[in-house]
Amino acid sequence: MFEPVHGSAPDIAGKGIANPIGQIWTAKMMLDYFGETEMGETIMDAIEWTIEKGIKTSDIGGTATTEEVTEAVCRRILQT
């Protein structure tokens, strides 16, 4: 029920080039659905902060890996 439209992208699995933002965003949507909107906003703020800092995968003009983007979002969430 909470999966990005593009699915799991098995064709690029393990290459470190998949953009994790869509999957992370679905976690925000799930939290909103269950009424945990404050935590959902924390996730959205972390996504926006990460992109604003230029930590992006190549599909949206960056050079970061899947892991680097995910770690940046997680670090920001923990700082909040």
N, C-alpha and C positions, 0 to 999 in steps of 0.2 A: 504494500500500500504506500510505502514511503521510499520510492526509488526514483532517481532522476530519469527523465524522459529517454535519454540516450542509452539507458540500461547499464550494464556492467563493463562494456567495452572489452570483451575477451580478446579481440584482435591485437590489443596493445598491452595486455596484462604482462606485468613483470618488466616492462621496458622503462618505467619511471617517467613516462610522458603523459599519462592520463591526468586530466585536470580534476582534482578532488573536490572542487568547490560545489559542484552540483550535488554530490553525495552529502557533503557537510550541510548544505542548504536544506536538504530533505530532513535532516535531524532537527533543524530549526522549525520546519513545517510540522513535524510530528509533535514537538514540544508545544507549539501553538495549539494544535488540535486537542491535546490533552490538558490545555489550560495553563501550561507553564510558560506563559508569554515572556516573563522576565528573563528566564534562561534562554529562550528563543532569541530575544533581542541581544543578549550577550554574544550568542553565536553569530548573529548577523553583523554586529559591530566588529567582531574579530575578522570576519570575512572581508568586510569593507576596509578595515585597517590594513590587512595583509595586501590587498590589491593596491591600495593607495601607496604603500611602501614599495611597490614595484615587484613584489614577490609573486610572480605569476608563471604559469606554464606557457610553453611556446604557442599553444593554440590561441592565446589572447595577448601575444606580444612579449612574453617574458622568456627567461632562460632557466627558471627554477624547475626542479624535479617534482614529481608527485609528493615525495617524502618531505621536501623542503617547504612546500606550500602547506602541507598538513601540519608540520611541526610549527610553522609560524602562526597558523590559526590557533593551535592548541596552546602555544605559549601566551598568546594574547588573551585567550579565555582565562588562563590561570592568573594573569595579571589583574584581571577585572574583579 
